[in-house]
Amino acid sequence: MELAWYALLGLFFATYLVLGGYDYGVGVLLARGGATTTGGGATARRAALNAVGPFFLGNEVWLVSAVGILFGAFPRLEGELLSGFYPAVLAALAGVVLVTAGVPLRSRPTSAAGRARWDQVVVVGSVLAALGWGAVLGGLLQGVPLDADGHVAGVGHLATPFVAATGLALLALVTVHGATFLTLRLPAPDAPAPARLAGHLVPAALAAVAAATVLGLLSAQVRAAVARPMIAVLLPLALVAALLVARAALRRGRTGVAFAATSTALAAPVPLIGAALWPRILVSTGDPAASLVVAEAAASRPTLTLLGWLLLPLVPALLGFQAMCWWVFRGRTDGRAPVYW
């Protein structure tokens, strides 16, 4: 039962990275005018935000659901993540709040300068969210210093080149993902601009993934934390393959394939990191025997059973809402589409 809840936690968080990832990617692209050229900077930024308008609040539901599973099914893991990964989690959640508040509030000011300031808030929030979640994933793969009581000792373990590289790699991935998303949503005359940008960003993402991979191979802590090296090797290979497929698809105008590839690149780290560490979830960098395994981090069987009955009607409702949202707002934005922000 612990494995099922662990897999469900990973599924929800991976889905959040895919769906929230293009929100943050579009947010980052606001720094250069929303990746479009139509009508100049202000008009292009409005078009980019209008592309994510129907989706971005619903996408955050997956994060709320993942956090709910973490609190209910893995209370001990939740406590250690919030304390031992405090700077990264705080940065990620602050970024989520800034994006969630900044997107709707940017339409309130009547002046162009006021809207531009809110656009900057969205850019900062998007960068913080991507860097924060990337640091959390990198910190898990690197291992943590657990004291004799089984608690993470301090937050200094996050200040390593590998954790910084994983944060930058996730930032690069969401930026490519956001540009690819815009190729699907913007009006057809505007789509070539983000498609070209996404193609140009793929080499930067490949370089970021390569840097994180090299630093991981050089890190004794990462090598010691990984229980299944072959699965860990699949992670950079999967990312590189997905990015290359995305670039080839963009060149051929197959934007749907490209979006599926960038989605795979954002989803892959969660299950592969979990599988590489299994059965541990928090690997002790001092005494390996003190590592926290999934079975110990999980709640009791009666609690998990009760949560299962509570979750049973919620998952179909969540999936149904997401499917309805994508179906209703499918296709490209145009003059007939509602203007959200």
C-alpha positions, 0 to 999 in steps of 0.5 A: 500500500505504501508503494501505491501511495508513493506512486500516486504522490509521484504521479500528481507531482509529475503532472503538476510539473508538466502542466504548471511548467508551461505556465512558468515557461510562459511567465519567464518568456514575458521578459522578452515580450511573450515570445511573440512579435505581433503588436510589440511587447505589451500586446505580445505579453497580453497574447501570451498570458491569454494563451494560458488564461483558462488553464493556469489556476486549474494547473495549480490544483495538482500541486495542492493535491500532491501536497495533500497526499504528502501531508496525509500519507507521508507525514514524516517525509513532509516534516523533513522536506519542509525543514531540511529543504526550507529555502528551496520549498520557500522559493518555489511556493513564493514563486507559485504565489507571485505567479498566481497573484501577478497574472490576474492583477496585471490587468488592474492598472490602467497604465502600461508602466503598471502592467509592466511591473506586474509582468516583472512579478510574474517573471520573477515568480516563474523563475523562483518556482522553477529553480525551487522545485529543481533544487528540491529534486536535486537535493533528494537525489544528492542525499541529506545529512540526517542526525541521530534522531533522523532529522535533517541537520540544517540546510547547507546541503542545498548549497552545492553545485549539483543542486544549483545545476538541477535548478537551472536545468529545470528552469531551462526545461520549463522555458522550452516547454512554455515556448512550445506550448505557445506554438499550440495556442497562439493564432497561426500567424504568431506561432512561428515566432515561439516555435523558432525560439523553442528550437533555439532554447533546446541547445541551452536546455541540453547544456544545462542537463549536461552540466547537471549530469557531469556534476552528478557524476563527480559528486560522491554524495550523488553516487552514494545516494543512488541505489540503482545507477542504471535507472539514474543513467536513464534520467539524462538520457531520457531528457536528452532524447525528449529535447532532441525529439522536440527540436526535430518536431518543431523543425517539421511543424509538428507542434503536438509532438514537440509539446508531448516531448517537452512534457515527457522531459518535465515528467521524467525526473520525478519517477526516475529519481524515485525509482533510483532511490527506492526503497529510500526517499531521504538518503543519509549522507552520513550513515546510510543505515539512518536513511528514511525508507518509504515504508517508515515515512508512510502513515499507518495502514488504517490511515492510508486505507481511510485516505484511499476511500476519501481520494477515490471520488476526488481523482475522477473529479480532478481528471474530469475537470482537467479534461473538460478544461482542455476540451472547452478551451482547445485550439488556438486563441483568436479574436473570438477567444475571451481576454482573461488578463 
